[in-house]
Each structure stands twice: as C-alpha cells, then as structure tokens.
Amino acid sequence: MKQVKLHGGERIPALGQGTWRMGERTSDHNREVAAVRAGIEAGLTLIDTAEMYGNGGAERIVGEAMGHRRDELFLVSKVFPHNASRAGVRAACEASLERLGTDRLDLYLLHWRGSADLAGTVAGFEELQREGLIHHWGVSNFDAADLADLWAVPGGDACSANQLLYHLGERTIEHDPLPWMRQHGLPAMAYCPLGQGRLLEQPGLRALAERNDITPAQAALAWLQSQDDVIAIPKTSSPERQAENHASAEVTLNRDQLDELEQLFPRPKAGGPLPIV
C-alpha cells in the first residue's frame, strides 16, 4: 500500500478506516466490531476515532476489534477543544487509552480549534509525547489562518497532520488550507472521503467505475490516493465493504480517468468557509 509522510517524517498508510457514528447504539455493537476487525484483516491498519464519537463508544469498538493486534496498527484519536488545556489533554488522553485498551496513541489530534489555547494544547501534547502516551500530535478542521496561528506558538510547527473534510464532491480545501499545508509539508487526512455515501450515487462516477471494472467507492478513494500527501479514512459498518475499500489501494487512475473526474467534479472557482461535518 502507498504511504504518506507525516510532517515529522514517519511514513504511514495512505488508506485507513474511520469510525464516526460508531458506538452510538448497542444494537449495532457486534456488527461494528466485526466491521473494524474485517478492516484490520483486510489490511486497513490505520484506524481513526475520537472521544466525541459515541461519547467514547467508538473507541471501545476499536479496542474490542483490535484484540491482541495493537502492534500492527496506527491508532488515531481526537480530543475535544474544551478538554484541550495543558492539563485537560492528559485526562482526555488517559480516558481514551483506557477505552481503547492500549498504552499509547500513534497520533492524537485536536478535533477542532474552538476556544482551545493553542500554546497550552501544544504544551500538553508535548508532555504526552515525552511520557510515551502519544507518538505524534496534530489537528483537525484547521484552516490556513488557524495553522498560521498554531505555527506561531512554541512547538506548534511540530504538528504532524491536519484532518479535513475532502472528497470529489467537496474540494473547497484545495483553496484553503491545502496550498498552505503543501508549502509547509503538512499532509491531509480526508474524512468522509465518500461523501457519507451520497457521492456513490452520482451517475457519472458510477459510469466511470463500471467502464473500468471498479466500484464507485474505489474510484473515489483512488482519486484521493493519487495525491502524494492525502490519507483517506473511509468509514463503513459493513464488514463486506472493508475489502472493497482496501482494494482501492491497487487502483491507479490514468490521466484520462483523472481528467474525466475533473470534469465531473470540478474544483470550485473560489474558496469559502472551511467545510466541516
């Protein structure tokens, strides 16, 4: 599988799995655990979650699904802005680790800027790094102005990644903050890379996929993976879909296919507010 370089230099998979909306209903528990486990078995070893998802329920799903395979995985979780004070990030991180059943996170993100004091958040992240509770830290839903503010605080330029809403049908970040990020060597993690499923119903995408013996999801994920600095984290509660998503890593879109997708889903002519869901 293709890899993407974090800002600090470590290379991680360009494709993983997300867990948003998991852990919310006990009736879905077994199926969601099976889905995450199927993803791991298919080779989707980068797993993204957050304390917000299901009030910690998604982290418990991940912990149950990974079992004794922790060393094979790259685990990402996120902290609420209101928990992101220097002392607060420790308490939040320790709670996430307990729910996940592990002693460390590979990447810990500030979920959005909110009212967080960036200097205090960074200092808290650095303490967690020194103690081995997290390996890397980063942010989510930051625009270029937010990132510039982050870079201005002590240690802020050690941020490893920025997680953003990004897919064929939502390309606003190509105006802001993606150019800033590329100038500073900061990769993007694309959440909702299938547009919460709506993208897959687009007739043009379906036709392109059918002509090329791939699925619409594989075409959409391959488009993201054609960029050297983008990590896609599709979420599915279907164990059967995990192998389909993983197979997108073997799809290389040629220039004609990329041009066709550009015509179907053109980049917006102007930027706008950072899209967030």
C-alpha atoms as an extended CHARMM CRD file, in Angstrom:
* protein
*
       277  EXT
         1         1  MET       CA              0.0000000000        0.0000000000        0.0000000000  PROA      1               0.0000000000
         2         2  LYS       CA              1.1220000000        3.5400000000       -0.7570000000  PROA      2               0.0000000000
         3         3  GLN       CA              2.3950000000        5.5480000000        2.1970000000  PROA      3               0.0000000000
         4         4  VAL       CA              2.2300000000        9.2330000000        3.0920000000  PROA      4               0.0000000000
         5         5  LYS       CA              4.8830000000       11.0910000000        5.0520000000  PROA      5               0.0000000000
         6         6  LEU       CA              3.8050000000       12.8640000000        8.2130000000  PROA      6               0.0000000000
         7         7  HSD       CA              5.2670000000       16.3050000000        8.8460000000  PROA      7               0.0000000000
         8         8  GLY       CA              7.7560000000       14.7350000000       11.2470000000  PROA      8               0.0000000000
         9         9  GLY       CA              8.9850000000       12.2620000000        8.6310000000  PROA      9               0.0000000000
        10        10  GLU       CA              7.3280000000        8.9570000000        9.5840000000  PROA      10              0.0000000000
        11        11  ARG       CA              5.5080000000        7.2200000000        6.7620000000  PROA      11              0.0000000000
        12        12  ILE       CA              2.0180000000        5.8600000000        7.3850000000  PROA      12              0.0000000000
        13        13  PRO       CA             -0.5950000000        4.1420000000        5.1790000000  PROA      13              0.0000000000
        14        14  ALA       CA             -2.4220000000        6.3540000000        2.6720000000  PROA      14              0.0000000000
        15        15  LEU       CA             -5.6260000000        4.4480000000        3.3630000000  PROA      15              0.0000000000
        16        16  GLY       CA             -7.2450000000        3.5160000000        6.6530000000  PROA      16              0.0000000000
        17        17  GLN       CA            -10.6630000000        3.2850000000        8.2560000000  PROA      17              0.0000000000
        18        18  GLY       CA            -12.8160000000        5.7480000000       10.1530000000  PROA      18              0.0000000000
        19        19  THR       CA            -15.2970000000        5.1850000000       12.9760000000  PROA      19              0.0000000000
        20        20  TRP       CA            -17.5420000000        8.2600000000       13.0660000000  PROA      20              0.0000000000
        21        21  ARG       CA            -21.1100000000        7.3540000000       14.1440000000  PROA      21              0.0000000000
        22        22  MET       CA            -19.9540000000        4.0520000000       15.6250000000  PROA      22              0.0000000000
        23        23  GLY       CA            -20.6070000000        3.1930000000       19.2560000000  PROA      23              0.0000000000
        24        24  GLU       CA            -23.8960000000        5.0780000000       19.3770000000  PROA      24              0.0000000000
        25        25  ARG       CA            -26.3350000000        2.1480000000       19.5530000000  PROA      25              0.0000000000
        26        26  THR       CA            -25.8710000000       -1.0920000000       21.4640000000  PROA      26              0.0000000000
        27        27  SER       CA            -27.8780000000       -2.9050000000       18.8040000000  PROA      27              0.0000000000
        28        28  ASP       CA            -25.1060000000       -2.1530000000       16.2860000000  PROA      28              0.0000000000
        29        29  HSD       CA            -22.2200000000       -3.1040000000       18.5730000000  PROA      29              0.0000000000
        30        30  ASN       CA            -21.4220000000       -6.5740000000       17.2540000000  PROA      30              0.0000000000
        31        31  ARG       CA            -21.6670000000       -5.5480000000       13.6150000000  PROA      31              0.0000000000
        32        32  GLU       CA            -19.4470000000       -2.5130000000       14.1510000000  PROA      32              0.0000000000
        33        33  VAL       CA            -16.8010000000       -4.5690000000       15.9630000000  PROA      33              0.0000000000
        34        34  ALA       CA            -16.9360000000       -7.0760000000       13.1020000000  PROA      34              0.0000000000
        35        35  ALA       CA            -16.5600000000       -4.2800000000       10.5490000000  PROA      35              0.0000000000
        36        36  VAL       CA            -13.4680000000       -2.7810000000       12.1900000000  PROA      36              0.0000000000
        37        37  ARG       CA            -11.9800000000       -6.2490000000       12.6510000000  PROA      37              0.0000000000
        38        38  ALA       CA            -12.6700000000       -7.0670000000        8.9810000000  PROA      38              0.0000000000
        39        39  GLY       CA            -10.8900000000       -3.8650000000        8.0320000000  PROA      39              0.0000000000
        40        40  ILE       CA             -7.8360000000       -4.8420000000       10.0410000000  PROA      40              0.0000000000
        41        41  GLU       CA             -7.8430000000       -8.2920000000        8.4690000000  PROA      41              0.0000000000
        42        42  ALA       CA             -8.1380000000       -6.7230000000        5.0100000000  PROA      42              0.0000000000
        43        43  GLY       CA             -5.0770000000       -4.5830000000        5.7080000000  PROA      43              0.0000000000
        44        44  LEU       CA             -6.6390000000       -1.2760000000        6.8120000000  PROA      44              0.0000000000
        45        45  THR       CA             -4.3900000000       -0.9180000000        9.8440000000  PROA      45              0.0000000000
        46        46  LEU       CA             -4.6790000000        2.8600000000       10.2530000000  PROA      46              0.0000000000
        47        47  ILE       CA             -7.7860000000        3.4720000000       12.3780000000  PROA      47              0.0000000000
        48        48  ASP       CA             -9.2280000000        6.8940000000       13.1790000000  PROA      48              0.0000000000
        49        49  THR       CA            -11.5380000000        7.5130000000       16.1170000000  PROA      49              0.0000000000
        50        50  ALA       CA            -12.3070000000       10.2220000000       18.7030000000  PROA      50              0.0000000000
        51        51  GLU       CA            -13.5650000000       10.7080000000       22.2320000000  PROA      51              0.0000000000
        52        52  MET       CA            -16.5640000000       12.5030000000       20.6850000000  PROA      52              0.0000000000
        53        53  TYR       CA            -17.7310000000        9.5310000000       18.6350000000  PROA      53              0.0000000000
        54        54  GLY       CA            -20.4970000000        7.8390000000       20.5730000000  PROA      54              0.0000000000
        55        55  ASN       CA            -19.2050000000        9.5330000000       23.7520000000  PROA      55              0.0000000000
        56        56  GLY       CA            -16.2510000000        7.1740000000       23.6950000000  PROA      56              0.0000000000
        57        57  GLY       CA            -18.2490000000        4.2620000000       22.3220000000  PROA      57              0.0000000000
        58        58  ALA       CA            -16.3160000000        4.2100000000       19.0450000000  PROA      58              0.0000000000
        59        59  GLU       CA            -13.0320000000        3.9210000000       20.9360000000  PROA      59              0.0000000000
        60        60  ARG       CA            -14.4240000000        0.9260000000       22.8010000000  PROA      60              0.0000000000
        61        61  ILE       CA            -15.4340000000       -0.6280000000       19.4640000000  PROA      61              0.0000000000
        62        62  VAL       CA            -11.8830000000       -0.1950000000       18.1600000000  PROA      62              0.0000000000
        63        63  GLY       CA            -10.3680000000       -1.6060000000       21.3400000000  PROA      63              0.0000000000
        64        64  GLU       CA            -12.5210000000       -4.7030000000       21.1640000000  PROA      64              0.0000000000
        65        65  ALA       CA            -11.9070000000       -5.1830000000       17.4540000000  PROA      65              0.0000000000
        66        66  MET       CA             -8.1110000000       -4.9160000000       17.5950000000  PROA      66              0.0000000000
        67        67  GLY       CA             -7.6960000000       -7.5560000000       20.2940000000  PROA      67              0.0000000000
        68        68  HSD       CA             -4.0290000000       -8.5150000000       20.5310000000  PROA      68              0.0000000000
        69        69  ARG       CA             -3.0370000000       -6.8840000000       17.2290000000  PROA      69              0.0000000000
        70        70  ARG       CA             -2.1410000000       -3.4590000000       18.6560000000  PROA      70              0.0000000000
        71        71  ASP       CA              1.4290000000       -3.5170000000       17.3480000000  PROA      71              0.0000000000
        72        72  GLU       CA              0.1530000000       -3.8840000000       13.7690000000  PROA      72              0.0000000000
        73        73  LEU       CA             -1.9510000000       -0.7450000000       13.9630000000  PROA      73              0.0000000000
        74        74  PHE       CA             -1.5820000000        3.0200000000       13.6580000000  PROA      74              0.0000000000
        75        75  LEU       CA             -4.1890000000        4.4180000000       16.0610000000  PROA      75              0.0000000000
        76        76  VAL       CA             -5.5180000000        7.9660000000       15.7690000000  PROA      76              0.0000000000
        77        77  SER       CA             -7.8610000000        9.6360000000       18.2380000000  PROA      77              0.0000000000
        78        78  LYS       CA             -9.0180000000       13.1790000000       18.8780000000  PROA      78              0.0000000000
        79        79  VAL       CA             -9.6030000000       15.4450000000       21.8570000000  PROA      79              0.0000000000
        80        80  PHE       CA            -12.4590000000       17.9400000000       22.2890000000  PROA      80              0.0000000000
        81        81  PRO       CA            -11.3320000000       21.6010000000       22.3030000000  PROA      81              0.0000000000
        82        82  HSD       CA            -12.9180000000       22.0510000000       25.7450000000  PROA      82              0.0000000000
        83        83  ASN       CA            -10.6750000000       19.2450000000       27.0250000000  PROA      83              0.0000000000
        84        84  ALA       CA             -7.5590000000       20.5920000000       25.3520000000  PROA      84              0.0000000000
        85        85  SER       CA             -5.9670000000       22.6330000000       28.1110000000  PROA      85              0.0000000000
        86        86  ARG       CA             -2.4600000000       21.6430000000       29.1420000000  PROA      86              0.0000000000
        87        87  ALA       CA             -3.8390000000       19.5170000000       31.9770000000  PROA      87              0.0000000000
        88        88  GLY       CA             -7.0220000000       18.5750000000       30.1920000000  PROA      88              0.0000000000
        89        89  VAL       CA             -5.3410000000       16.7740000000       27.3120000000  PROA      89              0.0000000000
        90        90  ARG       CA             -3.7340000000       14.3810000000       29.7770000000  PROA      90              0.0000000000
        91        91  ALA       CA             -7.0310000000       13.4230000000       31.3800000000  PROA      91              0.0000000000
        92        92  ALA       CA             -8.7220000000       13.0850000000       27.9900000000  PROA      92              0.0000000000
        93        93  CYS       CA             -5.8720000000       11.0350000000       26.5380000000  PROA      93              0.0000000000
        94        94  GLU       CA             -5.7530000000        8.6890000000       29.5130000000  PROA      94              0.0000000000
        95        95  ALA       CA             -9.5130000000        8.1500000000       29.2260000000  PROA      95              0.0000000000
        96        96  SER       CA             -9.1790000000        7.3980000000       25.5060000000  PROA      96              0.0000000000
        97        97  LEU       CA             -6.3560000000        4.9520000000       26.1570000000  PROA      97              0.0000000000
        98        98  GLU       CA             -8.4490000000        3.1530000000       28.7590000000  PROA      98              0.0000000000
        99        99  ARG       CA            -11.3950000000        2.8340000000       26.3840000000  PROA      99              0.0000000000
       100       100  LEU       CA             -9.1100000000        1.5960000000       23.6060000000  PROA      100             0.0000000000
       101       101  GLY       CA             -7.3050000000       -0.8200000000       25.8990000000  PROA      101             0.0000000000
       102       102  THR       CA             -3.8510000000        0.3640000000       24.9040000000  PROA      102             0.0000000000
       103       103  ASP       CA             -0.9690000000        2.2730000000       26.4350000000  PROA      103             0.0000000000
       104       104  ARG       CA             -0.3140000000        4.6800000000       23.5590000000  PROA      104             0.0000000000
       105       105  LEU       CA             -1.7390000000        6.5350000000       20.5900000000  PROA      105             0.0000000000
       106       106  ASP       CA              0.1930000000        6.9040000000       17.3660000000  PROA      106             0.0000000000
       107       107  LEU       CA             -1.4390000000       10.2380000000       16.5210000000  PROA      107             0.0000000000
       108       108  TYR       CA             -3.5330000000       12.4890000000       18.7800000000  PROA      108             0.0000000000
       109       109  LEU       CA             -5.4790000000       15.3460000000       17.1910000000  PROA      109             0.0000000000
       110       110  LEU       CA             -7.1840000000       18.4860000000       18.4440000000  PROA      110             0.0000000000
       111       111  HSD       CA            -10.6420000000       17.8440000000       16.9420000000  PROA      111             0.0000000000
       112       112  TRP       CA            -11.2710000000       21.4830000000       16.0080000000  PROA      112             0.0000000000
       113       113  ARG       CA             -9.8910000000       24.7690000000       17.2410000000  PROA      113             0.0000000000
       114       114  GLY       CA            -12.8510000000       26.0300000000       19.2180000000  PROA      114             0.0000000000
       115       115  SER       CA            -11.7430000000       28.0070000000       22.2590000000  PROA      115             0.0000000000
       116       116  ALA       CA             -8.5930000000       25.9600000000       22.8500000000  PROA      116             0.0000000000
       117       117  ASP       CA             -5.5000000000       27.8610000000       23.9560000000  PROA      117             0.0000000000
       118       118  LEU       CA             -3.0940000000       26.5740000000       21.3310000000  PROA      118             0.0000000000
       119       119  ALA       CA              0.0360000000       27.1640000000       23.4020000000  PROA      119             0.0000000000
       120       120  GLY       CA             -1.4080000000       25.1730000000       26.2880000000  PROA      120             0.0000000000
       121       121  THR       CA             -2.6410000000       22.4120000000       23.9920000000  PROA      121             0.0000000000
       122       122  VAL       CA              0.7630000000       22.0520000000       22.3330000000  PROA      122             0.0000000000
       123       123  ALA       CA              2.4970000000       22.0100000000       25.7260000000  PROA      123             0.0000000000
       124       124  GLY       CA              0.1070000000       19.2710000000       26.8570000000  PROA      124             0.0000000000
       125       125  PHE       CA              0.7450000000       17.2510000000       23.7140000000  PROA      125             0.0000000000
       126       126  GLU       CA              4.4980000000       17.5820000000       24.2190000000  PROA      126             0.0000000000
       127       127  GLU       CA              4.2280000000       16.2360000000       27.7700000000  PROA      127             0.0000000000
       128       128  LEU       CA              2.2320000000       13.2520000000       26.5000000000  PROA      128             0.0000000000
       129       129  GLN       CA              4.9280000000       12.6320000000       23.8820000000  PROA      129             0.0000000000
       130       130  ARG       CA              7.7330000000       12.7550000000       26.4390000000  PROA      130             0.0000000000
       131       131  GLU       CA              5.9200000000       10.1590000000       28.5490000000  PROA      131             0.0000000000
       132       132  GLY       CA              5.2530000000        7.8760000000       25.5880000000  PROA      132             0.0000000000
       133       133  LEU       CA              1.4590000000        8.1750000000       25.7250000000  PROA      133             0.0000000000
       134       134  ILE       CA              1.3590000000        9.5620000000       22.1830000000  PROA      134             0.0000000000
       135       135  HSD       CA              3.8830000000        9.4010000000       19.3560000000  PROA      135             0.0000000000
       136       136  HSD       CA              2.6510000000       12.2900000000       17.2110000000  PROA      136             0.0000000000
       137       137  TRP       CA              0.1000000000       15.0700000000       17.5200000000  PROA      137             0.0000000000
       138       138  GLY       CA             -1.8650000000       17.0890000000       15.0210000000  PROA      138             0.0000000000
       139       139  VAL       CA             -5.0840000000       18.9710000000       14.3900000000  PROA      139             0.0000000000
       140       140  SER       CA             -8.3960000000       18.6420000000       12.5860000000  PROA      140             0.0000000000
       141       141  ASN       CA            -10.6280000000       21.1920000000       10.8560000000  PROA      141             0.0000000000
       142       142  PHE       CA             -7.9560000000       23.9300000000       10.8380000000  PROA      142             0.0000000000
       143       143  ASP       CA             -7.8910000000       26.4560000000        8.0080000000  PROA      143             0.0000000000
       144       144  ALA       CA             -4.7680000000       28.3030000000        6.9120000000  PROA      144             0.0000000000
       145       145  ALA       CA             -5.2590000000       31.1180000000        9.4180000000  PROA      145             0.0000000000
       146       146  ASP       CA             -5.6180000000       28.6030000000       12.2400000000  PROA      146             0.0000000000
       147       147  LEU       CA             -2.4880000000       26.7790000000       11.0950000000  PROA      147             0.0000000000
       148       148  ALA       CA             -0.5230000000       30.0310000000       10.9270000000  PROA      148             0.0000000000
       149       149  ASP       CA             -1.5880000000       30.7670000000       14.4990000000  PROA      149             0.0000000000
       150       150  LEU       CA             -0.5060000000       27.2660000000       15.5110000000  PROA      150             0.0000000000
       151       151  TRP       CA              2.8980000000       27.6850000000       13.8450000000  PROA      151             0.0000000000
       152       152  ALA       CA              3.3810000000       30.8910000000       15.8320000000  PROA      152             0.0000000000
       153       153  VAL       CA              3.2110000000       29.1940000000       19.2590000000  PROA      153             0.0000000000
       154       154  PRO       CA              6.2410000000       27.4070000000       20.7420000000  PROA      154             0.0000000000
       155       155  GLY       CA              6.4670000000       23.9310000000       19.2670000000  PROA      155             0.0000000000
       156       156  GLY       CA              3.4310000000       24.4590000000       17.0350000000  PROA      156             0.0000000000
       157       157  ASP       CA              5.3620000000       23.6200000000       13.8870000000  PROA      157             0.0000000000
       158       158  ALA       CA              5.7350000000       20.0140000000       15.1100000000  PROA      158             0.0000000000
       159       159  CYS       CA              2.1280000000       19.3500000000       14.0680000000  PROA      159             0.0000000000
       160       160  SER       CA              2.0550000000       16.1070000000       12.0580000000  PROA      160             0.0000000000
       161       161  ALA       CA             -1.2160000000       16.3010000000       10.0820000000  PROA      161             0.0000000000
       162       162  ASN       CA             -4.4900000000       18.1690000000        9.5940000000  PROA      162             0.0000000000
       163       163  GLN       CA             -7.6790000000       16.1240000000        9.2370000000  PROA      163             0.0000000000
       164       164  LEU       CA            -10.2270000000       17.7100000000        6.8930000000  PROA      164             0.0000000000
       165       165  LEU       CA            -13.4660000000       17.0750000000        5.0220000000  PROA      165             0.0000000000
       166       166  TYR       CA            -12.3320000000       16.1940000000        1.4970000000  PROA      166             0.0000000000
       167       167  HSD       CA            -13.7500000000       14.1630000000       -1.3550000000  PROA      167             0.0000000000
       168       168  LEU       CA            -14.5140000000       14.5010000000       -5.0550000000  PROA      168             0.0000000000
       169       169  GLY       CA            -17.6970000000       16.4150000000       -4.3450000000  PROA      169             0.0000000000
       170       170  GLU       CA            -16.1680000000       18.7060000000       -1.6900000000  PROA      170             0.0000000000
       171       171  ARG       CA            -12.9110000000       20.3000000000       -2.8200000000  PROA      171             0.0000000000
       172       172  THR       CA            -13.0270000000       23.6470000000       -1.0140000000  PROA      172             0.0000000000
       173       173  ILE       CA             -9.8280000000       22.8580000000        0.8910000000  PROA      173             0.0000000000
       174       174  GLU       CA             -7.8870000000       22.9910000000       -2.3890000000  PROA      174             0.0000000000
       175       175  HSD       CA             -8.1290000000       26.7920000000       -1.9840000000  PROA      175             0.0000000000
       176       176  ASP       CA             -7.5800000000       26.9100000000        1.7850000000  PROA      176             0.0000000000
       177       177  PRO       CA             -5.7640000000       25.3160000000        3.6060000000  PROA      177             0.0000000000
       178       178  LEU       CA             -4.2470000000       22.7290000000        1.2270000000  PROA      178             0.0000000000
       179       179  PRO       CA             -1.8310000000       25.1540000000       -0.5170000000  PROA      179             0.0000000000
       180       180  TRP       CA             -0.5530000000       26.3680000000        2.8780000000  PROA      180             0.0000000000
       181       181  MET       CA             -0.1810000000       22.7850000000        4.0500000000  PROA      181             0.0000000000
       182       182  ARG       CA              1.7730000000       21.7550000000        0.9740000000  PROA      182             0.0000000000
       183       183  GLN       CA              4.0860000000       24.7040000000        1.3880000000  PROA      183             0.0000000000
       184       184  HSD       CA              4.8210000000       23.5210000000        4.9360000000  PROA      184             0.0000000000
       185       185  GLY       CA              4.9400000000       19.7760000000        4.2690000000  PROA      185             0.0000000000
       186       186  LEU       CA              1.7810000000       19.0150000000        6.2560000000  PROA      186             0.0000000000
       187       187  PRO       CA             -0.3310000000       16.0870000000        4.9740000000  PROA      187             0.0000000000
       188       188  ALA       CA             -4.1340000000       15.9800000000        4.9490000000  PROA      188             0.0000000000
       189       189  MET       CA             -6.2780000000       13.1940000000        6.3830000000  PROA      189             0.0000000000
       190       190  ALA       CA             -9.5050000000       13.1130000000        4.3740000000  PROA      190             0.0000000000
       191       191  TYR       CA            -12.5560000000       12.2880000000        6.4640000000  PROA      191             0.0000000000
       192       192  CYS       CA            -15.8890000000       11.3610000000        4.8540000000  PROA      192             0.0000000000
       193       193  PRO       CA            -13.9670000000       10.5780000000        1.6300000000  PROA      193             0.0000000000
       194       194  LEU       CA            -17.1220000000        9.0350000000        0.1290000000  PROA      194             0.0000000000
       195       195  GLY       CA            -19.3410000000       11.9910000000        0.9830000000  PROA      195             0.0000000000
       196       196  GLN       CA            -21.2070000000        9.9260000000        3.5950000000  PROA      196             0.0000000000
       197       197  GLY       CA            -22.2670000000        7.6380000000        0.7590000000  PROA      197             0.0000000000
       198       198  ARG       CA            -24.0290000000       10.2730000000       -1.3240000000  PROA      198             0.0000000000
       199       199  LEU       CA            -21.0820000000       10.5780000000       -3.6870000000  PROA      199             0.0000000000
       200       200  LEU       CA            -21.5170000000        6.9450000000       -4.7300000000  PROA      200             0.0000000000
       201       201  GLU       CA            -24.9180000000        7.6670000000       -6.2670000000  PROA      201             0.0000000000
       202       202  GLN       CA            -23.5050000000       10.2120000000       -8.7320000000  PROA      202             0.0000000000
       203       203  PRO       CA            -24.3000000000        8.8560000000      -12.2260000000  PROA      203             0.0000000000
       204       204  GLY       CA            -21.0490000000        9.9770000000      -13.8350000000  PROA      204             0.0000000000
       205       205  LEU       CA            -18.9360000000        8.3330000000      -11.1460000000  PROA      205             0.0000000000
       206       206  ARG       CA            -20.9500000000        5.1470000000      -11.3890000000  PROA      206             0.0000000000
       207       207  ALA       CA            -20.4970000000        5.0670000000      -15.1650000000  PROA      207             0.0000000000
       208       208  LEU       CA            -16.7420000000        5.6470000000      -14.9570000000  PROA      208             0.0000000000
       209       209  ALA       CA            -16.3840000000        2.9090000000      -12.3670000000  PROA      209             0.0000000000
       210       210  GLU       CA            -18.4230000000        0.4230000000      -14.3750000000  PROA      210             0.0000000000
       211       211  ARG       CA            -16.3890000000        1.0350000000      -17.5360000000  PROA      211             0.0000000000
       212       212  ASN       CA            -13.1810000000        0.3590000000      -15.6180000000  PROA      212             0.0000000000
       213       213  ASP       CA            -14.3460000000       -2.6970000000      -13.6430000000  PROA      213             0.0000000000
       214       214  ILE       CA            -14.0840000000       -0.9600000000      -10.2760000000  PROA      214             0.0000000000
       215       215  THR       CA            -16.6940000000        0.2730000000       -7.8320000000  PROA      215             0.0000000000
       216       216  PRO       CA            -17.6610000000        3.9420000000       -7.3550000000  PROA      216             0.0000000000
       217       217  ALA       CA            -16.0860000000        3.8270000000       -3.8780000000  PROA      217             0.0000000000
       218       218  GLN       CA            -12.8190000000        2.5250000000       -5.3040000000  PROA      218             0.0000000000
       219       219  ALA       CA            -12.7650000000        5.2680000000       -7.9210000000  PROA      219             0.0000000000
       220       220  ALA       CA            -13.3760000000        7.9810000000       -5.3060000000  PROA      220             0.0000000000
       221       221  LEU       CA            -10.7600000000        6.5970000000       -2.9250000000  PROA      221             0.0000000000
       222       222  ALA       CA             -8.2300000000        6.0870000000       -5.7240000000  PROA      222             0.0000000000
       223       223  TRP       CA             -8.6360000000        9.7490000000       -6.6780000000  PROA      223             0.0000000000
       224       224  LEU       CA             -7.6420000000       10.7990000000       -3.1770000000  PROA      224             0.0000000000
       225       225  GLN       CA             -4.7530000000        8.3340000000       -3.1230000000  PROA      225             0.0000000000
       226       226  SER       CA             -3.4440000000        9.7410000000       -6.4090000000  PROA      226             0.0000000000
       227       227  GLN       CA             -2.2680000000       12.7220000000       -4.3260000000  PROA      227             0.0000000000
       228       228  ASP       CA              1.0180000000       12.1960000000       -2.5330000000  PROA      228             0.0000000000
       229       229  ASP       CA              0.0340000000       13.9430000000        0.6890000000  PROA      229             0.0000000000
       230       230  VAL       CA             -3.5320000000       12.7520000000        1.3350000000  PROA      230             0.0000000000
       231       231  ILE       CA             -4.6440000000        9.9330000000        3.6460000000  PROA      231             0.0000000000
       232       232  ALA       CA             -8.2010000000        8.6430000000        3.1820000000  PROA      232             0.0000000000
       233       233  ILE       CA            -10.1370000000        7.2080000000        6.1240000000  PROA      233             0.0000000000
       234       234  PRO       CA            -13.4570000000        5.7980000000        4.8450000000  PROA      234             0.0000000000
       235       235  LYS       CA            -15.8950000000        4.5190000000        7.4360000000  PROA      235             0.0000000000
       236       236  THR       CA            -18.1930000000        1.5610000000        6.9430000000  PROA      236             0.0000000000
       237       237  SER       CA            -20.2320000000       -0.5450000000        9.3230000000  PROA      237             0.0000000000
       238       238  SER       CA            -20.3330000000       -3.3230000000        6.7460000000  PROA      238             0.0000000000
       239       239  PRO       CA            -17.6350000000       -5.9860000000        7.1360000000  PROA      239             0.0000000000
       240       240  GLU       CA            -18.0660000000       -6.8390000000        3.4540000000  PROA      240             0.0000000000
       241       241  ARG       CA            -17.2370000000       -3.2930000000        2.3310000000  PROA      241             0.0000000000
       242       242  GLN       CA            -13.8410000000       -3.2540000000        4.0170000000  PROA      242             0.0000000000
       243       243  ALA       CA            -12.2090000000       -5.4800000000        1.3980000000  PROA      243             0.0000000000
       244       244  GLU       CA            -13.7300000000       -3.2940000000       -1.3300000000  PROA      244             0.0000000000
       245       245  ASN       CA            -12.2630000000       -0.1660000000        0.2570000000  PROA      245             0.0000000000
       246       246  HSD       CA             -8.8690000000       -1.7960000000        0.7320000000  PROA      246             0.0000000000
       247       247  ALA       CA             -8.7720000000       -2.8570000000       -2.9220000000  PROA      247             0.0000000000
       248       248  SER       CA             -8.8270000000        0.8150000000       -3.9250000000  PROA      248             0.0000000000
       249       249  ALA       CA             -5.1540000000        0.9210000000       -2.9550000000  PROA      249             0.0000000000
       250       250  GLU       CA             -4.4480000000       -1.2470000000       -6.0010000000  PROA      250             0.0000000000
       251       251  VAL       CA             -6.2850000000        1.1070000000       -8.3820000000  PROA      251             0.0000000000
       252       252  THR       CA             -4.1360000000        3.5930000000      -10.2790000000  PROA      252             0.0000000000
       253       253  LEU       CA             -6.1570000000        6.1200000000      -12.2400000000  PROA      253             0.0000000000
       254       254  ASN       CA             -4.6580000000        7.1460000000      -15.5730000000  PROA      254             0.0000000000
       255       255  ARG       CA             -4.6170000000       10.6750000000      -16.9470000000  PROA      255             0.0000000000
       256       256  ASP       CA             -7.8170000000       10.2130000000      -18.9630000000  PROA      256             0.0000000000
       257       257  GLN       CA             -9.6680000000        8.9110000000      -15.9080000000  PROA      257             0.0000000000
       258       258  LEU       CA             -8.3950000000       11.7550000000      -13.7460000000  PROA      258             0.0000000000
       259       259  ASP       CA             -9.4210000000       14.2780000000      -16.4060000000  PROA      259             0.0000000000
       260       260  GLU       CA            -12.8940000000       12.7540000000      -16.5640000000  PROA      260             0.0000000000
       261       261  LEU       CA            -13.2530000000       13.0180000000      -12.7950000000  PROA      261             0.0000000000
       262       262  GLU       CA            -12.1010000000       16.6280000000      -13.0150000000  PROA      262             0.0000000000
       263       263  GLN       CA            -14.9130000000       17.3430000000      -15.4670000000  PROA      263             0.0000000000
       264       264  LEU       CA            -17.4750000000       15.5140000000      -13.3240000000  PROA      264             0.0000000000
       265       265  PHE       CA            -16.3520000000       17.1300000000      -10.0720000000  PROA      265             0.0000000000
       266       266  PRO       CA            -14.5950000000       20.3990000000      -10.9250000000  PROA      266             0.0000000000
       267       267  ARG       CA            -12.6260000000       22.2550000000       -8.3180000000  PROA      267             0.0000000000
       268       268  PRO       CA            -14.6430000000       25.2810000000       -7.1430000000  PROA      268             0.0000000000
       269       269  LYS       CA            -13.5500000000       28.5210000000       -8.7820000000  PROA      269             0.0000000000
       270       270  ALA       CA            -13.3170000000       30.2740000000       -5.4430000000  PROA      270             0.0000000000
       271       271  GLY       CA            -12.7780000000       29.2430000000       -1.8850000000  PROA      271             0.0000000000
       272       272  GLY       CA            -15.1580000000       29.6410000000        1.0230000000  PROA      272             0.0000000000
       273       273  PRO       CA            -15.5260000000       28.8140000000        4.6980000000  PROA      273             0.0000000000
       274       274  LEU       CA            -13.8300000000       25.6030000000        5.7380000000  PROA      274             0.0000000000
       275       275  PRO       CA            -16.3620000000       22.7810000000        5.2890000000  PROA      275             0.0000000000
       276       276  ILE       CA            -16.9930000000       20.7410000000        8.4270000000  PROA      276             0.0000000000
       277       277  VAL       CA            -19.4150000000       17.9440000000        9.2530000000  PROA      277             0.0000000000
